[in-house]
Amino acid sequence: MGAAALAAASRAHAQAPQAASAINIATIGEPGPLDPTLVTSDLISIITQHIFETLYTFDGSWQIRPLLAEGMPAVSEAAKVYSFKLRAGVHFHDGSPMGAKDVVASLQRWLEISPRGKQVAPYVDALAEVGPLEVKLTLKRPYAPLLALLAMNNGAAAIMPAAQAAAREMLKTYIGTGPYRFAEHKPDQYIRLARFDAYASPAGKADGYAGERRALIGELRFVPVPNPTTRVDGVLAGQYQFADSLPAEMLARLHGQTQVAPITVKPFGFPLMIFNNKTGPMANPLLRQAAQAALSCSDMLAAAFGDPSFFDAIGSIYTKATPYFDAPPKGDYNAADAKRAAALLKQAGYAKQPIRIMTSQQYDFLYKMSLVAQQNLMDAGFNVDLQVLDWATLLQKRGDAKAWEAFFTYHTFVPEPSLITIFNPAYPGWWDNAEKGAAMDAFNGEADPVRRVAAWKKLQGLFFSQAPAIKVGEFYNLAARSAKLTGYTVTPWPFFWNVRI
Amino acid sequence: MLRYLMRRIGGLIVVMLLVAVIVFIIARVVPGDPVAVMLGSSATPADVAALRTRLGLDQPLVVQFLIYLRQIVTGDLGQSLFLNRPVLQAMADRAELTALLTLMSAAIATLIGVPVGVISAVRRGTLLDQAATALSMFAASLPSFWVGLTLIEYLAVKMPWFPVAGWGDPGAGFGEHLHHLVLPAIALGLPNSALIIRFTRTAMLDVLGDDYVRTARAKGVGPMGVVVHHALRNALIPVLTVIGLTIATLIGGAIVTETVFGLPGVGNLIVSAVLRRDYPVIQGSLLVISGIYVLINLAVDLLYALVDPRVRF
């Protein structure tokens, strides 16, 4: 009995909030305005997920779980009407209670301005309050990814007070329901989040982003540290308790340091070489297939990341641990077959038109893999014009279909395939044709999990046969935490509730 | 003196107007879109276009230029697209850090550069002179990022005497701010001392052979008195110019050091603004720095009269 009491006391101590505690989290740079709905950068998601919450979230197995909603929604038989009941007793950081009016206003903002919400908007027929804590969403036709999109913390359907949600431009105030409230932003210096004492946590055991959320640390400080070596030095010296996005070659410096624990984030992301499917030479599927045949993805990954523990040459868009894994047909990935590529070029009647490939040294791994790709493609007979641009220029130029034939980018792991940008016909690359459109509609309209996997396999099959882009492989993220920081859950978007120092 | 000052201020206004025009053109000619950077990689061209319209970035360049000119005339440098605050405030937030870092690194550069340059000139041709020359060449060839990273490794990680990076925790006092600037100031001051060493040495060699120095020696003035009171004072004019230019360069040129040490200074602000294409910040900060540069030049010219009685305006 004494031991049980001791254990209970110890558990109570471990879960007790640390009033005066604060941790410094070294991030890759200054994030800018903290609008979780309008902005889709990962850094914004990492920070704002502590301030804002969504109706749903993902657990450790990437299953959808309620967050501000009371439970999973009641869905009509035709899968067109969703009724969301909201948790009672949830308050915003300004002290006002969260209600259906706020949820409707927030979702309306999301549907109108968020790149994610705009994906859903064409399917939405009506959105209305049913009661003080109930909202009804009516669709024009079934849309299976709806809940996953509502659960994403990136381009998020963040719930905020109705008055704040009325803004259609960038948010200027940051009032949410999360375990931490916005306290101060000094650009290029820090963002300070303070524990929200009136926070109402969802019930259940903590699991991934789902379950109980406890703000055990008094203050979170997100500190922009653009230089990765400085981030490592800072965590080694104890100035930062967490350092995000470290180059793989820094792992050697972290080994054997008892005060620091290295973290490898798997899954994390995948680099993409996206072709211009709309205009120019690469709009010809034969040329895209030739490029697909020519590329050695394993060489590209090795050049980009070096240490094999930080990448895997996996062609399937989803990794083996997920139901969406489906290995590509042999020859459609990592073929490095210059002869077959040359034959396809001949069949296409390729007349050595320049293939302008845009890349950027601001993401060193993208630049390195683009050099290997350039050589692979030239060996096959392509006339490659590799354009090394700064990232801002690349982002601008990629919007102009006449300015390029291919560009390099990367995508962070997302639990729902519909969230992958290349499948959006409006995203640069403009992969849009009748066959793909029909496969996408079938996938989006299918709610049954088993049939949905089959529909995904058909869609992914088209990704390999039509080659709108090349998924180069999987890469993993290196981060580091202080050994004193306990209770940390490894995720692509690190969060700091339920952790203590 | 007053007429000279008025003439210089008139010239200053013309220079600033030209700078304003050139900065606007350069910022807009360079490709890249602030909205695309702001929205992130997942945004579609339609998302980017919609926000450009909301921010007024789709207006004709002439209209944008006229708005910009009107703002300058009223003392308003515009609103940062990315930082959610006025450009002047963003600069003011960084002014204390940049001023302190500039002064500390200029002081380090001067305290190394002037004595070593004087000793090198006085002991011309000796081993000491050769060592000073080698030191200045070595210091000049040191990349400031390497000096910074080395200092961090040894004086912040292995021996935790100084913080690795940043400007101190929220609520940090002046002493903590200074503590955070010691390593960056050394990293910046050391390479910049090389130029001062070379200029001081050359200027001292020029004056040490002059008649008035020989006369001073003949009058029985001691070696220290000759060097400090007679030679150094006259040699200071070119040295002052170099120190002034060094300070002006340091105000906006500490970019690499600020990045390595994660310091939210003006250099960092400009680089980030260029990478994000935050036009108002690029334009505003370059305008302010150009103004400071021109004012420092003017101040240095006026200082000549103080150190050299022959100079009259």
Interface residues (C-beta under 8 A of the other chain):
Chain A: A22 N24 G29 E30 G32 P33 L38 V39 T40 S41 D42 I44 I113 P115 R116 K118 N154 G155 R168 E169 M170 K172 E184 H185 K186 P187 D188 Q189 Y190 R192 R221 V223 P224 V225 P226 N227 T229 T230 D233 G234 L236 A237 G238 Q239 Q362 L389 D390 W391 A392 T393 L395 Q396 K397 G399 T409 Y410 T421 N424 A426 Y427 P428
Chain B: V30 P31 G32 D33 P34 A36 V37 M38 L39 G40 S41 S42 A43 T44 P45 A46 D47 V48 A50 L51 R54 L55 F82 L83 N84 R85 A90 D93 R94 L149 I152 E153 A156 V157 P160 P163 V164 A165 G166 W167 D169 P170 T259 V260 F261 G262 P264 N268 L269 S272 L275 R276 R277
